[in-house]
Amino acid sequence: MQKINLAAAIAGSKRENGLAEIARLNDARVKVGRFKGRFAWHSHAHEDELFLVVRGRLNLQFRDRDVILEAGEMLVVPAGVEHRSSATEADVVVIHPSTTILPPSPTD
Protein backbone atom coordinates (compact mmCIF):
# COMPACT_ATOMS: atom_id res chain seq x y z
CA MET A 1 0.00 0.00 0.00
CA GLN A 2 1.48 3.30 -1.10
CA LYS A 3 0.20 6.66 -2.24
CA ILE A 4 0.18 7.50 -5.93
CA ASN A 5 0.72 10.94 -7.43
CA LEU A 6 -1.47 11.07 -10.55
CA ALA A 7 0.52 13.82 -12.29
CA ALA A 8 3.77 11.89 -11.81
CA ALA A 9 2.17 8.63 -12.95
CA ILE A 10 0.84 10.27 -16.10
CA ALA A 11 4.16 12.00 -16.79
CA GLY A 12 5.92 8.66 -16.36
CA SER A 13 3.68 6.78 -18.76
CA LYS A 14 5.67 5.56 -21.74
CA ARG A 15 3.73 7.02 -24.66
CA GLU A 16 0.74 9.04 -25.71
CA ASN A 17 -2.50 7.11 -26.22
CA GLY A 18 -1.33 4.21 -24.11
CA LEU A 19 -2.66 3.41 -20.68
CA ALA A 20 -0.40 2.48 -17.79
CA GLU A 21 -1.86 0.48 -14.93
CA ILE A 22 -1.15 2.21 -11.62
CA ALA A 23 -3.35 0.22 -9.22
CA ARG A 24 -5.84 -2.59 -8.84
CA LEU A 25 -9.11 -2.29 -6.98
CA ASN A 26 -10.75 -5.66 -6.41
CA ASP A 27 -11.17 -6.95 -9.98
CA ALA A 28 -10.78 -3.49 -11.53
CA ARG A 29 -7.76 -1.87 -13.13
CA VAL A 30 -6.92 1.78 -12.50
CA LYS A 31 -5.00 3.20 -15.44
CA VAL A 32 -3.65 6.60 -16.49
CA GLY A 33 -2.75 8.00 -19.85
CA ARG A 34 -2.40 11.00 -22.08
CA PHE A 35 -5.11 10.93 -24.74
CA LYS A 36 -4.47 12.60 -28.08
CA GLY A 37 -6.48 12.08 -31.27
CA ARG A 38 -9.62 10.05 -31.85
CA PHE A 39 -10.10 6.39 -30.98
CA ALA A 40 -12.14 3.82 -32.88
CA TRP A 41 -15.81 3.24 -32.13
CA HIS A 42 -16.17 0.35 -29.72
CA SER A 43 -18.21 -1.03 -26.84
CA HIS A 44 -17.68 -3.42 -23.97
CA ALA A 45 -20.47 -5.97 -23.85
CA HIS A 46 -20.30 -6.73 -20.12
CA GLU A 47 -18.18 -4.00 -18.52
CA ASP A 48 -18.71 -0.39 -17.49
CA GLU A 49 -15.82 2.03 -18.02
CA LEU A 50 -15.05 5.16 -15.98
CA PHE A 51 -13.24 8.19 -17.44
CA LEU A 52 -11.89 10.90 -15.09
CA VAL A 53 -10.14 13.90 -16.66
CA VAL A 54 -7.19 15.19 -14.65
CA ARG A 55 -5.97 17.80 -17.16
CA GLY A 56 -7.28 19.05 -20.49
CA ARG A 57 -10.57 18.26 -22.17
CA LEU A 58 -11.91 14.89 -23.34
CA ASN A 59 -14.77 14.50 -25.79
CA LEU A 60 -16.62 11.22 -25.27
CA GLN A 61 -18.64 10.58 -28.39
CA PHE A 62 -21.74 8.43 -28.52
CA ARG A 63 -23.85 7.68 -31.57
CA ASP A 64 -26.54 10.12 -30.38
CA ARG A 65 -24.50 12.84 -28.62
CA ASP A 66 -21.13 14.08 -27.40
CA VAL A 67 -20.18 14.68 -23.76
CA ILE A 68 -17.30 17.05 -23.06
CA LEU A 69 -15.38 16.34 -19.86
CA GLU A 70 -13.21 19.08 -18.38
CA ALA A 71 -10.53 18.61 -15.72
CA GLY A 72 -12.13 17.32 -12.53
CA GLU A 73 -15.11 15.76 -14.33
CA MET A 74 -15.88 12.09 -14.89
CA LEU A 75 -18.36 9.87 -16.66
CA VAL A 76 -19.19 6.18 -16.46
CA VAL A 77 -19.95 4.59 -19.83
CA PRO A 78 -22.35 1.69 -19.21
CA ALA A 79 -21.72 -1.76 -20.62
CA GLY A 80 -22.86 -2.19 -24.20
CA VAL A 81 -22.84 1.53 -25.09
CA GLU A 82 -20.86 2.26 -28.24
CA HIS A 83 -18.40 5.13 -27.74
CA ARG A 84 -15.09 6.64 -28.68
CA SER A 85 -12.90 9.33 -27.18
CA SER A 86 -11.38 12.34 -28.85
CA ALA A 87 -8.94 14.89 -27.44
CA THR A 88 -6.42 17.47 -28.50
CA GLU A 89 -4.58 16.39 -25.37
CA ALA A 90 -5.99 15.20 -22.06
CA ASP A 91 -4.58 13.41 -19.02
CA VAL A 92 -7.13 10.79 -18.01
CA VAL A 93 -7.71 8.13 -15.36
CA VAL A 94 -9.61 5.09 -16.67
CA ILE A 95 -11.10 2.44 -14.38
CA HIS A 96 -12.51 -0.79 -15.77
CA PRO A 97 -12.71 -4.50 -14.95
CA SER A 98 -9.66 -6.60 -15.75
CA THR A 99 -11.63 -8.37 -18.50
CA THR A 100 -12.10 -5.16 -20.53
CA ILE A 101 -10.40 -5.11 -23.93
CA LEU A 102 -9.45 -1.59 -25.01
CA PRO A 103 -8.96 -0.27 -28.55
CA PRO A 104 -5.27 -0.31 -29.54
CA SER A 105 -4.75 3.20 -30.92
CA PRO A 106 -6.33 6.37 -32.33
CA THR A 107 -7.94 6.23 -35.75
CA ASP A 108 -6.69 9.65 -36.91
Sequence and secondary structure as in RCSB ss.txt:
>XXXX:A:sequence
MQKINLAAAIAGSKRENGLAEIARLNDARVKVGRFKGRFAWHSHAHEDELFLVVRGRLNLQFRDRDVILEAGEML
VVPAGVEHRSSATEADVVVIHPSTTILPPSPTD
>XXXX:A:secstr
     HHHHHHTSSSTT  EEEEEETTEEEEEEEEEEEB  B  SS  EEEEEEEEEEEEEESS EEEEETT EE
EE TT  EEEEEEEEEEEEEEETT     SB  
